[in-house]
Amino acid sequence: MPRVAVDPEVRLGRLVLPNPIVAASGTFGHGAELARLCPPAALGAVTVKSLAATPWPGNPAPRLHPATAGLLNSAGLQGPGVAAWIAEDLPALRATGARIIASVWGRNVGEFGEAARLLAPAAADLVAVEVNVSCPNLEDRSRIFAHSEEATRQVVDAVASAGLGVPVLAKLSPNTDELPEIAAAAVEAGADALTLVNTLLGYAIDIETRRPVLGAGRGGLSGAAIKPVALRAVHDVTRALPGVPVIGTGGVSNGRDAVEMLLAGASAVGVGTATFRDPRAPQRILGELLDWCAAHGVGRVRDLTGAVEDR
């Protein structure tokens, strides 16, 4: 098959990106830390590390531990808070020409809304705001927000109601058997698109000390090991909610992984843990994806979305 020219542009509702590769939240820093190695403007978008309304110290060390084909982390959403990020980190990231997705979180519905409102001075610099629903609910310690339809609905509504004027993305958890229903609740509450998925819950033990290896005990498993779970989530949700755009995230390490994620139903592809091993991974994966498309006669990347032939 002859190689063809490839149009990399993708669309997530009203959000149009020049290519489908999005740096996932928590893996590309708060600003331009990786800009010298991986130019942010070369990617479809960059999602900054999740921000709360106020500074947050995160979890005790150790926070990272290698796992089989993956990584356990319990950073605990450490961050400077929205106002400090706008003042100290945003200017350098803006100067790179990046398309910026701000990610927000909170311990209750009110804190989500406050974090979004504090982003107002930076709204002109954003292409979207991501709602990290996959964090603990202080008002219901037995669940995280993304394990409850009603809690997800309330949080997404709080951010959508902040009036930032940019698309709202809901980042959901794979640790529930109600994911399609929770995704539907997010969309009903005002999410324009979804980010699927966050990490899987995990745990590891130091057998010499007989204690957990992470300072907070359990953590989130990411990396290549979770790709089948992420693919299943993207496939199930996009089949249940046709037309709702998804950024497929989880275990993408190369261009072929990105093709899989698009075929499963994603409109764009998040790259996260691969960046820890290779800071240039997002740009490399984009090149590999486009090479695959050219070699297989795919003239538009967006034509891959949902094109898997289900049996």
N, C-alpha and C positions, 0 to 999 in steps of 0.2 A: 504493500500500500504506500503510495507517495506521501511524503510529509506535506502538511498543510500549514498555512499561517493560522495562528490561534488568537482569538479574541479572549482575553482573560477577565473581562469585566463581569461582575456578578451583582445581583440585586436582591436585597432583603427588604421587600416592601418599598418604602420611600428612601431607604438607604442604599445608595449605589456606591460600590467599591471598585477600584481599578483592577483588583485581582482578589482571589478568594482567601488568601492567607492572612489570618488574624493572630497576632501575638496574644496568648491567653493571659488573663489576669493572674498576678502573682508570680509570673515567670519572666517578665520583661522590665521589672522595677517600677518605680514611681515616676520616672521621667526619661532622661536620655542616657542612662547608664551604659547601654549597649550600643549606642549610636555609632561608635567608631568601628565596631565589628559587624553590625547588621543595621544598615541605614533604615530607620523607621519609615521613611517616605517610600521605600521600595515595597513595603507590605500593604495589604489591603487596609489594615487598621492596626492600631496598638491599643490593647486594653490595659490600663494601669492597675496596679495592685489595689485591692478593695480599700476604700476609705470610709471611715466613720465620721460622724459629726465632730468628734473631739479626738485628740491623740489617744492611742491605745497601745499598751506595752507588749501585748502578745503573750505567748506561753513561755514557761521556763525551758531552758536548754536541758538536754539536746533537743533540737527541733527537726533534724533531718536524719534519715537512716536508709541505706540502700536495701532494697528488697529484690527478690527474684524478678528480673525483667521489669523493674519499676523502682519507685521511691516512696517511702513513707515520710510524711511531713506533718508537723504540728506547730507551724509558725504562729497560729492563733490570731491571724489578721492584724499583726502589728502594723501600725501606720501613724503618720504625723497628724492626721485629721485633715478635713477638707480645706480649711482656710490656709493652713501651712503649706499644703500641696500646691494650692493656687499661687501662693506668694513665692515659694522656693523651688518647686519642681516643674511646674507647668511652663514657665518661660523657655527653659532649655529644650523641652520636648516640642513646644510650638515652633521653635526655630529650626527644627529638623524637617519641617514640612509634613510631619506625621498626621494621619487622620486618627483622632484620639477618641477612644471610648472610656469614659470614667465609670468605675465600678464603685457602688456604694453598699454598705451593710449597716446593720444596727442590732441592738439587743432586744428591741421591741419595735412596734409599728411606728411610734412617734419618732424614734431615732432614725429610722429609714427616711421618713419624710423630712426631718431636719437636715440630714446629710444632703438630700437632693436639693432642698431650698438653698443651702449654702453654696451649691455649685452654680447658682444663678450668675455671678460675675464672670464665670468662665464658659457660659453656655455657647457663646459665639465660637469658641475654640473646639467644641465637641461635635462629633458626628452622631453620637448616641450615648445613652447612659445605661449601664448594666446593673441590674438589681441582683445582688448575690444573696439569693433566698436560702442558700445552703449553709446557714449558720444557726447557732442555738437561739431559741426563743426564751428570753429571760422570764417571760410571763407564763411559759408552759415548759418547764425544764425536761419534761418527758419526751419532747419532740423538737426537731428543728423545723423552721418555717416551711421548708420545701417538702415536709412529710404530711402536710395538712392543706387541703384545698382552701379552707377558709382563711388560714393564716397567710397562705400565698396570695390569695385574693386581696387581703387587707394591705399587705406590704406593697404589692405592685400598684395598687390604687394610690397609696400614699406617695409613691415616687411619681407616678403619672400625673397626679394632681398638683405637683410642684410647678408645673407650667414651664419647663425648661425649653420646650419647643423643638426637642430632638427625639428621635425614636427611642423607645424603651425596650430593653432586652431583659428577659428574666432568665437567670442562670439557675438551673434546677439540679437536684440531686438524683443519682441513680439508685440510692438506697431505700427504695420504696417500690411496692408492687402496684402503686396507684399513679405511676408517672403520667400516662396519657390524661387521666382525669385532672391531675394537678396542673399539667400544662394547659389544659382547657381553661381552668380557673384563672391562670395567669393572663391568658389572652383576653378572656372576658373582662378582666380588671384593667386592661389597657396596655398590655405588652404587645409591641409590634412584631417582635421576633423572640426566639428562645436560644439560649446557649445550653447545649446538651453535650457532655455532662460535667459535673464537678467530680471530686474524688470519691472512691469507695472507702468505706470505713475499714481500717486495718489495725493490726496490733503485732508487736514483736517483743521477744523476751531475750534478755542477756542471760544465758544459762549459767554463767559463772557467778553472777550476783543474784540470780533468780528474781530480777526486777525488770520492769518494762524498759526498753531501750530509749524511749522518748520521754522527755521530762513531763509531758502532760498525760502519759499513759498511752492512749490510743491516738491514731492519726489518720490522715487521708492517704490512700494508695493511688498513685498516678503512674503514668508511663505505659510502655508497650503492653504490659500485662492486662490493662483494662480496655484495650481497643475492642475486643469482641462485645464487651458490655456496652460501650459507647455506641457501637454500630447498631446493636439491638435497640437501644433507647432511641436513637435517631430514626431508625426504620419504623418502630412502633408508633412514635409520636407523629411523624409526618404522614403516616398512613391514617392515623386517627383524626388528624387535623390538616387535611389537604389545603395547601395554599399558605400555611403559616411558615415563614422562613425560619431556618435553624442554622446556627453556627455549630457544626459538629466538632466536638472537642474530646480528646481522650485517647492517648496512645499513638498519636500520629508522629511517626519518626522519619518517613520518607515519602516520596511522591506517590508511590503506589498506595500507601495508606490513605493519602489525601483523595485519590480516585475512589477508593472504597467508600470513604465518608460521604462523598458527593453522590455516588450511586445509591447509597442507603437513603438519601433524601435531603442531605444538607445542602444549603445554598452557599455556605462559606465554611472554612475549615480552621479551627483553632489549633495552634501549636504551642505546647507548654513545656512539659518536662524535658523534651528533646533539647530545649534551649540550654538547660543546665549542663548537659554534656558538650554541646556545641553551640555557642552563642550565635553562630551564623545559620543554625538549622532552619529557621523560618524562610530565609532567602533561598537556601539550598533546596528545600522542599518545594518551593514555588517553581524553581527552575526544573526540577524533576517532573513535577506535575505537567508543566507546559510541554516538556519534551515528550512525555507519554502521549499527550493529546495530539501533538504534531505527528508522531509516529503512527497513531491509530486513526488518523483522519477525522479527529474531533476539532471542528473549527471554532466552537464556542464552548468555553468551560461550563457555562451555565446549562448547556444541553445535557450534561452528565447528571444533574440533580434529579434524584428519584428514578433513574433509568435502569435500576436493577430489575431483572426479569424474575419476579416471584413465581415459584412453582405452585 
